[in-house]
């Protein structure tokens, strides 16, 4: 019996429509939910962001005010301690370089004024003695300074005298030892500069700020907010408490754009910081979150609907027809297949016709397949055992290799990668690069190559020293000349190349009788010794002074005094833990204070020790301390005999080193 398969299209079409509509609806809903969730999650964090910004503003303003107060107190103390100070003496104090250099850039002021007990400006740090004096009675902080000297007081913002800039006047009262009020050291904080300084540290661009005093008078605000409108609305502010961070009962609306909702009392000064948000920026931010998500998901939904339509027409309907045909084949019915558009569907239909004919062959094939599966399973088990055994051998070999390479892999791999990447870039883009870029890349390759060569040289030197195969060539050497050359080399190569010339200063402290700084030594190895010590000192001194000193000394060994030179290299870095002062001379060892902050292999100090011992001298490390016993840097001391013969053995030198370092650590 011949039967033609005819599958109704109604159910497939209805499912297609339902699925398409569902995809569009779900896309719209999901886009709205995601956008809203992102927006309201951000809104939920608004109090925390406001608190963070308020704390940052408090810190920025307090830093400026604290430093200004210290400057004025220092100047006031000098005035108060001066016997019968005249105006010229006061001008000399106020115009000191320490008070005026860079203050307008870093701390928002440039002028210091002396206002006497009659509220007359007598001296200005820039214009000198004022003739005639200027009446400053309008500044409210002068009366507060009179009754409460030696504390910082503020007036309301106004135009500065004589700077004519918009400033926040402030000052401290100065009293002598008997408590008599002498006058006030005053200045004006440049408000545009101060606002710019505060805004530079803000992290959330949608937030704005305003600072009021305890009488709700505006002091300063974000540059984008209209100050006049803030002053008009300030009378609506409720009484502000002095808690850590509070929310206003009702937001302070400034026009239609800004809404201030949070405030905080400054920790040290009589000001309240109000934090608000830019409503226009918030709206744009909301749309920026919502619209892209909506159109992205809507586009995905429409694309899905299109794919569903093509899938239904080309694949779903033929598959449904063929599934019914397969069911009829099981029932041993004859079927007639229509002609499909896809070659694959027609091939599948043709194959279905042959299924019934190959059932027996398929059963036999299944039996053969099962037998093959059992055999394959057996071989798989054997293969897995061999793989596991081989894996254990490989893991053991890999562990051995890793242990061997672990100490050196980083220092070798980094320059090699740099050389490879940059040289490949030069090869690939040689004709496209300007000459300056080629030179810069070539310089970088040279630096990495030198770094790798330095590592190899250090390893070779250490190996030779350890094996006793390093031969030193002793000649008469001028120690002062060697130190001077190494200092100039470090200034040129390490300070300028690392842009540290303005923050780190290398200072040699040598005897005045330079021609007499003679020593019997290997000049090249001495240069290597001093270079390694100075490189370390510069590397671990982010800012400060590196000093290399040279003095005559005695090296007493087994009761015999030998004329010697004592060389010290001091830095102002983080120092060395006491328990590591001896360990840092062990190869591949670095101080725990510095090993995570800079590269290196830990070979430099080991080589320095070997060079010192090769000259029958000693080298040891110690720390420098301030009056509170806080570490303020490290010092390496090298003592070398002026003459080499006769000298003690290396074992005696090491015993001498222990005796010399024990008192310092105690």
Buried (B, 14 or more C-beta within 10 A) or exposed (E): EEEEBEBEEEEBEEEBEEBBEEBBEEBBEBBBEBBBEBBEEBEEEBBEBBBBBBBBBBEBBBBBBEBBBEBBBBBBBBBBEBEEBEBEBBBBBBBBEEBBEEBBEEBBBBBBBBBBBEBBBBBBBBBBBBEEBBEBEEBEBBBBBBEEBBEBBBBBBBEBBEBEBBBBBBBBBBBEEEEEBBBBBBBBBBBEBBBEBBBEEBEBEBBBBBBBBEEBEBBBBBEEBBBEBBBEBBEEBEEBEEEEBBEBEEBBBBEEBBBBBBBBBBEEBBBBBBBBBBBEBBEEBBEEBBEEBBEEBBEBBBEBBEEBEEBBEBEBBBEBBBEBBEEBBEEEEEBEBEEBEEEEBBEBBEEBEEEEEEEEEEEEEEEEEEEEEEEEEEEEEEEEEEEEEEEEEEEEEEEEEEEEEEEEEEBBEBBBEBBEBBBEEBEEEEEEBEEEEEEEBEEBBEBBBEBBEBBEBBBEBBEEBEEEEBEBEBEEBBBBBBBBBBBEBBBEEBBEEEEBBEEBBBEBEBBEEEEEBBBBBBBEBBBBBBBBBBBBBBBBBEEBBBBBBBEEBEBEBEEEEBEBBBBBBBBBBBBBBEEBBBBBBEBEBBBEBBEEEEEBBBBBBBBBBBBBBBBBBBBBBBBBEEEEEEBBBBBBBBBBBBBBEEBBEEEEBEBBBEEBBEEEEE
